[in-house]
């Protein structure tokens, strides 16, 4: 539970720094907003005697805890994440609720999981941040029992998710140094291409790959909107850094206005365009994938 492995790559630094702290600060809002995805994954997990489940990119632990509740005392769910601050919050949540869930602070790309030890591997918006997806999914395949199921949810493209890019589009003219998203880099929309996801999974030893579009209605309280875009994403990172108050106020006002089409009274509503990604582990394929080497 306390085993820590840091790889030193950019995502580890990001989630152990400002991004991790921002997610913790917004935890309650994000958990509420992403509840429908958590419910989908837990339902797909199913139930069974002594199921062992791995939650990849577990963050502050909401999906891990929900899976543990569904499994009861016979099964066990382990959450893994590179963010030490977020794992600390997840562990505290488990302790506070007497959950059977446990957590590992580690990089799922390279962590030495016990071979063939998991019946289900889940991820709610965690797999898009691998900097070497083939090695990462191959590592997960080695940790999966023969026939184990993989169920992940990832964002489709930025174009399919205008709500998610509203803040940076509205702030672009005021903040010329706002970093542009790179579609080829690890990050929120790196799994936009359906065929690329299928190729990555097949190359890493998974079989029976199935990728279906899902469109989910999400909400958050209007009173939390400024805090949401003021902490998270490229704009949130800039607003949390050094900026004169006049510019900060101007940016927040402009961005808040841009979100107006999504505001319905006391509630913000939008549709999240995602992929539901499923696959199955094969002992033969996983063995072959283990012959490769990681970039780490």
C-alpha positions as CSV (number, residue, x, y, z in Angstrom):
1,X,0.0,0.0,0.0
2,X,2.9,2.3,0.6
3,X,5.1,1.1,-2.3
4,X,6.3,4.1,-4.2
5,X,7.8,4.2,-7.7
6,X,8.5,7.4,-9.5
7,X,9.6,7.3,-13.1
8,X,10.6,10.9,-13.5
9,X,8.5,11.5,-16.6
10,X,6.5,14.7,-17.2
11,X,3.2,13.3,-16.1
12,X,4.6,12.1,-12.8
13,X,6.0,15.6,-12.1
14,X,2.7,17.2,-13.2
15,X,0.5,15.1,-11.0
16,X,2.8,15.3,-8.0
17,X,2.7,19.1,-8.3
18,X,0.2,21.7,-9.2
19,X,-2.2,19.5,-11.2
20,X,-2.4,17.0,-8.3
21,X,-3.1,19.7,-5.8
22,X,-5.7,21.3,-8.1
23,X,-7.5,18.0,-8.5
24,X,-7.6,17.5,-4.7
25,X,-9.0,20.9,-4.2
26,X,-11.8,20.2,-6.7
27,X,-12.3,16.6,-5.6
28,X,-15.9,16.8,-4.4
29,X,-17.0,18.7,-7.6
30,X,-15.2,16.3,-9.9
31,X,-16.5,13.2,-8.1
32,X,-20.1,14.5,-8.5
33,X,-19.6,15.5,-12.1
34,X,-18.0,12.1,-13.1
35,X,-20.4,9.9,-11.1
36,X,-22.1,8.6,-14.2
37,X,-18.8,7.2,-15.5
38,X,-18.0,5.6,-12.1
39,X,-21.4,3.9,-12.2
40,X,-20.8,2.6,-15.7
41,X,-17.4,1.1,-14.8
42,X,-18.6,-0.5,-11.6
43,X,-21.6,-2.0,-13.4
44,X,-19.4,-3.4,-16.1
45,X,-17.0,-4.9,-13.5
46,X,-19.8,-7.2,-12.3
47,X,-19.6,-9.3,-9.2
48,X,-18.0,-12.6,-8.4
49,X,-16.4,-14.6,-5.7
50,X,-13.1,-13.1,-4.7
51,X,-12.7,-10.8,-7.7
52,X,-9.4,-8.9,-7.7
53,X,-9.7,-5.5,-9.4
54,X,-7.2,-2.9,-10.4
55,X,-8.2,0.8,-10.9
56,X,-5.6,2.5,-13.1
57,X,-5.0,6.3,-12.6
58,X,-7.3,6.2,-9.5
59,X,-6.6,9.7,-8.4
60,X,-8.3,10.5,-5.1
61,X,-9.9,7.1,-5.1
62,X,-13.6,7.6,-5.9
63,X,-13.9,4.7,-8.4
64,X,-11.7,2.4,-6.4
65,X,-13.9,2.9,-3.3
66,X,-17.1,2.4,-5.3
67,X,-15.7,-0.8,-6.8
68,X,-14.7,-2.0,-3.3
69,X,-18.3,-1.4,-2.0
70,X,-19.7,-3.4,-4.9
71,X,-17.2,-6.3,-4.3
72,X,-17.9,-6.6,-0.6
73,X,-15.7,-8.6,1.7
74,X,-15.0,-11.4,-0.8
75,X,-13.2,-9.3,-3.4
76,X,-10.6,-6.6,-3.3
77,X,-9.9,-3.4,-5.4
78,X,-6.5,-1.8,-5.6
79,X,-6.1,1.8,-6.9
80,X,-2.8,2.9,-8.5
81,X,-1.7,6.4,-9.4
82,X,1.6,8.3,-9.8
83,X,0.4,11.2,-7.6
84,X,1.5,10.8,-4.0
85,X,-0.7,13.7,-2.8
86,X,-3.8,12.1,-4.4
87,X,-3.0,8.7,-3.2
88,X,-2.7,10.1,0.4
89,X,-6.2,11.5,0.0
90,X,-7.5,8.2,-1.3
91,X,-6.0,6.3,1.6
92,X,-7.5,8.7,4.1
93,X,-10.9,8.3,2.4
94,X,-10.6,4.5,2.6
95,X,-9.7,4.7,6.3
96,X,-12.5,7.1,7.1
97,X,-15.1,4.9,5.5
98,X,-13.6,1.5,6.7
99,X,-13.2,0.5,3.0
100,X,-11.4,-2.7,2.0
101,X,-9.8,-0.8,-0.9
102,X,-6.1,-0.3,-0.9
103,X,-3.8,2.0,-2.9
104,X,-0.4,2.0,-4.5
105,X,1.6,5.1,-5.4
106,X,3.3,3.9,-8.5
107,X,3.4,4.2,-12.3
108,X,1.2,1.6,-13.8
109,X,3.4,1.6,-16.9
110,X,6.3,0.0,-15.1
111,X,5.2,-1.1,-11.7
112,X,6.0,-4.8,-11.0
113,X,2.4,-6.0,-10.3
114,X,2.1,-9.6,-9.3
115,X,1.7,-11.5,-12.6
116,X,-1.7,-12.8,-13.5
117,X,-3.3,-11.5,-10.4
118,X,-6.3,-9.3,-11.5
119,X,-9.7,-10.4,-12.8
120,X,-10.7,-6.9,-13.9
121,X,-8.7,-3.7,-14.8
122,X,-10.7,-0.5,-14.8
123,X,-9.8,3.1,-15.5
124,X,-11.8,6.3,-15.4
125,X,-9.9,8.9,-17.5
126,X,-6.5,7.5,-16.4
127,X,-5.0,5.7,-19.5
128,X,-4.7,8.8,-21.7
129,X,-1.7,9.9,-19.6
130,X,0.7,7.1,-20.5
131,X,3.8,8.4,-22.3
132,X,4.4,4.8,-23.6
133,X,0.9,3.3,-24.1
134,X,2.0,0.0,-25.6
135,X,4.4,-0.7,-22.8
136,X,1.8,0.4,-20.3
137,X,-0.9,-1.9,-21.6
138,X,1.5,-4.7,-22.0
139,X,2.5,-4.3,-18.3
140,X,-1.2,-4.4,-17.4
141,X,-1.7,-7.5,-19.6
142,X,1.0,-9.3,-17.6
143,X,-0.8,-8.4,-14.4
144,X,-4.1,-9.8,-15.7
145,X,-5.3,-13.3,-15.4
146,X,-6.2,-15.2,-18.5
147,X,-9.6,-14.0,-19.7
148,X,-9.5,-11.0,-17.4
149,X,-11.5,-8.0,-18.6
150,X,-10.2,-4.4,-19.3
151,X,-12.8,-1.6,-19.1
152,X,-11.5,2.0,-19.6
153,X,-13.2,5.3,-20.3
154,X,-11.3,7.9,-22.2
155,X,-12.2,11.2,-23.9
156,X,-12.9,11.4,-27.6
157,X,-11.5,14.5,-29.4
158,X,-11.4,18.1,-28.4
159,X,-13.8,18.9,-31.2
160,X,-16.3,16.4,-29.8
161,X,-16.0,18.1,-26.3
162,X,-16.3,21.8,-26.8
163,X,-17.1,22.3,-23.1
164,X,-13.7,21.0,-22.2
165,X,-11.9,23.6,-24.3
166,X,-14.2,26.6,-23.7
167,X,-11.9,28.1,-21.1
168,X,-8.7,28.1,-23.2
169,X,-10.5,29.3,-26.3
170,X,-12.1,32.2,-24.5
171,X,-8.8,33.2,-22.8
172,X,-6.6,32.7,-25.9
173,X,-6.7,36.4,-27.0
174,X,-5.9,37.6,-23.5
175,X,-3.1,35.1,-22.8
176,X,-0.9,34.6,-25.9
177,X,1.4,32.3,-23.9
178,X,-1.4,29.9,-23.1
179,X,0.1,26.5,-24.1
180,X,-1.6,24.8,-27.0
181,X,-2.7,21.2,-26.5
182,X,-0.6,18.7,-28.5
183,X,-2.8,15.9,-29.9
184,X,0.2,13.5,-30.1
185,X,1.2,14.0,-26.5
186,X,0.0,12.3,-23.4
187,X,-3.0,14.1,-22.0
188,X,-6.8,14.5,-22.0
189,X,-7.4,13.9,-25.7
190,X,-4.6,11.6,-26.6
191,X,-7.0,8.7,-27.2
192,X,-9.2,10.7,-29.6
193,X,-8.5,8.3,-32.5
194,X,-10.5,5.1,-32.2
195,X,-8.2,3.1,-34.5
196,X,-5.1,4.2,-32.6
197,X,-6.6,2.9,-29.4
198,X,-7.3,-0.5,-31.0
199,X,-3.8,-0.7,-32.5
200,X,-2.2,0.1,-29.1
201,X,-4.2,-2.5,-27.3
202,X,-3.6,-5.2,-29.9
203,X,0.1,-4.4,-30.0
204,X,0.3,-4.8,-26.2
205,X,-1.3,-8.2,-26.1
206,X,-5.0,-7.6,-25.5
207,X,-7.7,-9.4,-27.5
208,X,-11.4,-8.9,-28.2
209,X,-10.9,-5.2,-28.4
210,X,-14.2,-3.3,-28.4
211,X,-14.4,0.5,-28.5
212,X,-17.8,2.2,-28.4
213,X,-18.7,5.9,-28.3
214,X,-20.7,7.0,-25.3
215,X,-22.2,10.4,-24.7
216,X,-22.9,11.2,-21.1
217,X,-24.8,14.1,-19.6
218,X,-22.7,15.8,-16.9
219,X,-23.6,18.5,-14.4
220,X,-21.9,20.7,-11.8
221,X,-23.2,23.5,-9.6
222,X,-23.0,26.9,-11.2
223,X,-21.4,28.3,-8.0
224,X,-18.4,25.9,-8.6
225,X,-17.9,26.9,-12.3
226,X,-15.2,29.6,-11.7
227,X,-13.3,27.4,-9.3
228,X,-13.5,24.5,-11.8
229,X,-11.9,26.4,-14.8
230,X,-9.8,28.5,-12.5
231,X,-7.9,25.4,-11.2
232,X,-7.9,22.8,-13.9
233,X,-6.6,22.4,-17.5
234,X,-4.1,24.7,-19.2
235,X,-5.9,27.9,-18.2
236,X,-6.2,26.8,-14.6
237,X,-2.4,26.2,-14.4
238,X,-1.8,29.7,-15.6
239,X,-4.3,31.3,-13.3
240,X,-2.7,29.5,-10.4
241,X,0.7,30.9,-11.3
242,X,2.0,34.4,-11.4
243,X,-0.4,36.9,-13.0
244,X,-1.3,40.5,-12.3
245,X,-4.7,40.8,-10.7
246,X,-6.1,43.0,-13.5
247,X,-5.3,40.4,-16.1
248,X,-6.6,37.6,-13.9
249,X,-9.9,39.4,-13.3
250,X,-10.3,40.1,-17.0
251,X,-9.6,36.5,-18.0
252,X,-12.0,35.1,-15.4
253,X,-14.8,37.4,-16.5
254,X,-14.3,36.6,-20.2
255,X,-14.2,32.9,-19.6
256,X,-17.2,32.9,-17.3
257,X,-19.2,34.7,-20.1
258,X,-18.1,32.1,-22.6
259,X,-19.6,29.3,-20.5
260,X,-23.0,31.0,-20.4
261,X,-24.5,28.6,-23.0
262,X,-24.0,25.7,-20.6
263,X,-25.5,27.5,-17.6
264,X,-29.1,26.6,-16.7
265,X,-30.0,28.4,-13.5
266,X,-28.0,26.9,-10.6
267,X,-26.6,24.1,-12.7
268,X,-24.0,23.8,-15.5
269,X,-24.8,21.1,-18.0
270,X,-22.8,19.6,-20.8
271,X,-22.4,16.3,-22.8
272,X,-19.1,14.4,-22.4
273,X,-18.1,12.6,-25.6
274,X,-16.0,9.5,-24.6
275,X,-15.0,6.0,-25.6
276,X,-15.9,2.9,-23.6
277,X,-12.9,0.7,-24.2
278,X,-13.1,-3.0,-23.5
279,X,-10.7,-5.9,-24.1
280,X,-9.7,-9.3,-22.8
281,X,-6.4,-10.6,-21.5
282,X,-4.9,-13.7,-23.2
283,X,-2.1,-15.6,-21.5
284,X,-0.6,-16.4,-24.9
285,X,-0.7,-12.8,-26.1
286,X,0.4,-11.4,-22.8
287,X,3.4,-13.7,-22.8
288,X,4.4,-12.4,-26.2
289,X,4.0,-8.8,-25.2
290,X,6.3,-9.3,-22.3
291,X,9.2,-9.9,-24.7
292,X,9.3,-6.2,-25.5
293,X,11.1,-3.5,-23.5
294,X,9.8,-0.3,-22.0
295,X,11.1,3.1,-22.8
296,X,11.4,3.8,-19.1
